Amino acid sequence: MKKKRRSAGGDRYQGKVVVVSGASSGLGRRVALDLAEAGAVVTAVARRGDLVAEMDRDLKMRSEESAAV
């Protein structure tokens, strides 16, 4: 019997709470958005205030409980 392959991440992050620093751009942004898409509750932390509002909006589209600060 062949084992069913799970998609990347599967439900591994569903309901987990994670904090991602450097989340306003680059790798940090991508990781935060991917984790939110995978079901994690993400708190994205960034220094660049001009990008935080945009990041917060993008996170909320993926997970209502997630936020950027």
C-alpha positions as CSV (number, residue, x, y, z in Angstrom):
1,M,0.0,0.0,0.0
2,K,1.4,3.3,-1.0
3,K,1.7,6.0,1.6
4,K,-0.3,9.2,0.8
5,R,2.0,12.1,0.4
6,R,1.1,15.3,2.3
7,S,1.4,18.7,0.7
8,A,4.3,20.9,2.0
9,G,3.4,21.9,5.5
10,G,0.1,20.0,5.5
11,D,-1.7,20.9,8.7
12,R,1.6,21.1,10.6
13,Y,1.2,24.8,11.3
14,Q,-2.6,24.9,11.8
15,G,-3.4,26.8,15.0
16,K,0.2,27.3,15.9
17,V,1.3,30.7,17.1
18,V,4.5,32.1,15.5
19,V,6.5,35.3,15.6
20,V,8.4,36.3,12.5
21,S,10.9,39.2,12.7
22,G,12.1,41.1,9.7
23,A,8.7,40.6,8.2
24,S,8.3,43.8,6.2
25,S,10.2,42.5,3.2
26,G,12.2,39.8,1.7
27,L,12.5,36.3,3.3
28,G,10.8,37.4,6.5
29,R,7.7,38.6,4.6
30,R,7.5,35.4,2.5
31,V,7.8,33.2,5.6
32,A,5.2,35.1,7.5
33,L,2.7,35.0,4.6
34,D,3.4,31.3,3.9
35,L,2.9,30.4,7.6
36,A,-0.4,32.4,7.7
37,E,-1.5,30.6,4.5
38,A,-0.7,27.3,6.2
39,G,-3.0,28.1,9.1
40,A,-0.6,29.6,11.7
41,V,-1.5,32.6,13.8
42,V,1.3,35.0,12.8
43,T,2.7,38.0,14.6
44,A,4.9,39.7,12.1
45,V,7.4,42.1,13.6
46,A,9.2,44.8,11.5
47,R,11.1,48.0,11.9
48,R,9.9,49.6,8.6
49,G,6.7,51.2,9.7
50,D,5.9,52.3,6.2
51,L,5.4,48.6,5.2
52,V,3.7,47.3,8.4
53,A,0.2,48.4,7.3
54,E,0.6,46.7,4.0
55,M,1.9,43.6,5.6
56,D,-0.9,43.6,8.2
57,R,-3.5,43.8,5.4
58,D,-1.8,40.9,3.5
59,L,-1.7,38.7,6.6
60,K,-5.4,39.4,7.5
61,M,-6.4,38.2,4.0
62,R,-4.8,34.8,4.9
63,S,-5.6,34.6,8.6
64,E,-7.9,37.0,10.5
65,E,-6.1,36.3,13.8
66,S,-2.6,37.3,12.4
67,A,-1.2,40.8,12.7
68,A,1.9,42.9,11.8
69,V,3.4,45.2,14.3
